[in-house]
């Protein structure tokens, strides 16, 4: 079989014309087909003339305002109906897979450990049809190359090629083990930090400098002390009494609630960055992604995704 012959066999008429033909042939009426497809009868007649011209043969006999399939039309109708049934079934299957099944979420390890994972049981109970896979990595995800549905990232929300929906803003404040409050060098005000080890998060090393300056403790060397490349490790070091960490509110929330950490100072550094739900804009229309996004938004007291995507300022 020649390449030209193979190409000729793979030519197809417009899919929309085939849908109109299937409806008209099944219902035996252009008027009923127009009603089912929510178009005019003239549009159905026009599509059928286009299809017959494309095929070069008559599909219908038109007699006294009635239509009936020709012999060629009967043969074509049987094959087209089966083909469209397969397309509809395939479409339903794909949409169902998008509504349920595996959902891969790329997230910073610290946020996964301290905020997301402890709450995932709530999502599972609300959506047992969706299995969440946490991909905990600090690197930004490339949605074109990586098999990731949604990302949660901390920053300014200005990543190119994606839609970023802000859902959680954090302030920065010192935290430490309760035993540091009443030890040999008790902590009670920012100046007392001069007598304690400062624990640093590699990604936000300048935050101690900014906090100390804003708190009026400019004589303290903000660069001293060990650094770690993950915020949850910094918090764990603080829990163990190894020093004072500058925490992000959401990450320290659970440890503060049960008393593993305390705040030695009430002074807060206003947040410059926030947490965002991140994905290519069309992805948020997929049911399982929308369900997860709505759950995250509801958890922090924000309205559902559909409302946030309406024209107007972001939250």
N, C-alpha and C positions, 0 to 999 in steps of 0.2 A: 504494500500500500504506500503510495507516494506521500511526501510531506504535505503537498498541496491538497491531496484528497483528505488527509487527516484534519487539516485546518478547516476544510469546507464542512466536514461532518460535525465539527465542534461549534459551528455558528448557531446562535440562539436568538429568537425574537425577544423583544423587550418583556421582562418578567411581568410588568404591570398589565400588558396586553394578554398574557397567559392567564393571569388571575381573573380578568374580566371574561375571557372566553370560558374558563371553567365554570364560573357562576352562571353565565348565560346558558351554557349547554346543560348544566345540572338542573336549572330552574325552568328551562324551555321558554324563556321570556327575557327580552332586553329590559322591559320595565321592572320586572322583579329583580333582575341582576342589579339595576341601577339603585333600587331601594336597599338591597343588601349591602352594596358597596358605598352607599351614601354619595352617589354621583348622579348626574343627570342622565336621562335616556339618550340624549344626543351624544354625551361623552362615551357611553357604551357603544353606540352605533359607530362613532368615529374610530374607537379602538379596534372594533371588529373589522372595519374596512382596512385599517392599517395592517392588521395581522394577516388578512387575506391577501393584501397586496404583497406583503413580505414573503408569504409562502407561495404566492402565485397560483392559488386555487381557492375555490369557494368552500367555506365551512358551513354556511347556513343557506337554506332556501327561504326566501321571504315571500309569503303568500298571504294577501288580505290582512296585512298588519300583524301576522303571526310569523314565527321563525321555527324552522326545524333543521336539524343537523343533516348535512349531506352524508353520503357514505364515507367520504374522506374525513368529514367532521366527526363522525362517530368513532372512527379509528383513532383520530387525534385526541378526542376527548378522553378516551380510556387511558391513554398513556400520560397525557398531561395531568389528569386527576391523580394518578398514582405518584407522579413526580412531585406535584405540589403537596400531597399528603406527606411525602418523605421530607420535604423542606420544612413544613410546619412542625413535624415531629422533631426534626433536628433542632429547629429554633427553640421549641419548648424545652428540649433536653439541655441546651446550652444555657437558657435563662434559668432553669431550675438549678443547674450547677453553680450559677452566679449567686443564686439566692441562698444556697446552703453549701455545706462541705467545708473545705479548708480555707482559712483566712490567715495569711501571713502578714504579721505586723513587725516592721523594723523599728527598733526603739533603742535608746541609750541604755546600757546595762544598769546604770544607777536608777533611772526612772522605772525600768522594768522591776527591779528588785524592791524598791521602796514604795512605789505607788501603784503600778499597773497589776503586777502578779497578785498582791494581796486582795485585789478587788475582782479578779477574773471570775471567781465563783459566782458573783452576781450576774455577770454577763452570760455565763453558761446556763444558769437557771432560767434566764429570760429567753435565751436562744439556744436550746439544746441541739438544734439542727446545724449549728456552725461550730466547727472546731478551730480554735485559735492557735496558731503557731507563732511563738515569740522568737524573733531573730534579733538577739541583743548584741548590737555592734555599735561602736562609736562613729563609724564611717557613714557619710551621707550615701543613701541608696540611689542607684541609677535605675529608674523604673523601666528603661528600655533594655537593660541587660540582666537585671536581677529579678528573680521570681518573688516579688514582694507586692502585696496589694495596697498597703497603707504604711505610712511612717509617722512616728511621733518624734519631733525634733525640738530642741531648745535653741532659740536664737532670735533674730530680728524678723524672721518670716519673709525674707527677700530672696528665697531660692528660685533660680530661673526655671521656667518650663513646668511649674507645678502650681496648684492652688494650695495655699497655706491658711488654715482656719485656726485662729488663736483661741485657746480654751482655758489656759491657766497661766496667770501672771504671778510671779514670786518676788518676795522681798528677801534681802540677805541680812542675817543677824548671827551673832556668835552663839555657839552651843558647846556644852562640855558635860562631863560626868558630874553628877551631884556631889561627889566627894571633893571636887575641886573648889566648891563654894565654901567649904569649912575646913580646908586643909591648912598647912603651914603658911600658905600664901593665899588667903581667901580672895575670891573674886567678887567685886561689888560694883565696880565702875570701870569705864574703858581704860583708864590709866593703869589699872591693876594688871592688864594684859602684858605689861612689860616684864612681869615676873613669870610668865608662862610660855610654853611652847606654842607657836602658831602652826596649825596644820593647814596645808595648802592643797587645793585642787589644781592640777596642772593646767586644765583648760581655762581656769578663771583666776590665775595667779595674782592678777592686779586687783582683785576684789578686796583683799585685806588692806591694801594701800588706800583704796577709795573709802572703805568703811572707816578706817582709823582717822583719815583726814576729815571726813564728815562728822565723826564723833568728837573731834577736837583733840585726839591723842596723836599729834603729829610727831612727837619725840620718840615714838616706838618704831623700831626697825621692822618694816612690814615684810622684808624679804627673808627673814630668818625662819628656820623650821623646815621639817620634812615635807615633801610633796608626793602626791599620788595621782595616778592617771584616771581615777574613777571616783565619783562623788560618794558612792556608797562605802568605799574603803576609807575615805576621809572621815565619814560619820562613825564608822566602826572604831577607828582609832580614837575618836573623841569619847565614845562609849567606854572604851577600855581605859580611859584616864590618861592617854598619852599626850594630850594637849587640848587646845581649843580650836574648833573648826568654825568656819564661816559657812553657815548652812543656807540652802535654798528651802523655803518654807514647806513645799509639798514633800520633799524628800525626808525632812526631819519630823514631819507631822506625827507619824506613828510612834517614834521613839520618844518624842516629847509627851505624848498622851499617856504613856505607861511609866514615865519617869526614868527611862534609861538615859535621857538627855535633859538638860535644863538650860535656860537662857540666863547667863550671868549679867546681861545688860539688856535693857528694853529698847535701846536705840536700833533703828531699822534703816538699812540702806535701800531706798526705792529701787525697784527692779528696772533694768534697762531692756531685758529680754523676757521672753515668755515661751511656753510650750505650745506647739502647733500640731494639728493633724495635717499631714502632707500627702498629696497624691496628685497625679494628673487630673485636671478638672473633670473629664468625663467619667473617671473611676468612681466619683462620689455618687453617680447614678446607679451603680451596681447595688442590688439589694443587701448583700452581706456586708459591704463596706459602709453603706448608709446606716445599717443597723448598728454596727460597731461605733460609728461616729456619733450616732444619736445617743447611744449608751454612755459614751465618754462625756458628751455635752451635758446630759442629764445628771451625771454623777457630780459635776461641778456647778450645777444649778443654772445652766444655760439653756436657751430654747433649742428646739430640734434643728437639724441640718437644713431642712427646707426653708425655715425662717431666716437663718443666717445667710443663705445664698440668695435671698431676695435683694434687689437693688438697694443700696444704702450703705452706711458705714459698718465696718466689721466691728464685733464686740471688743 
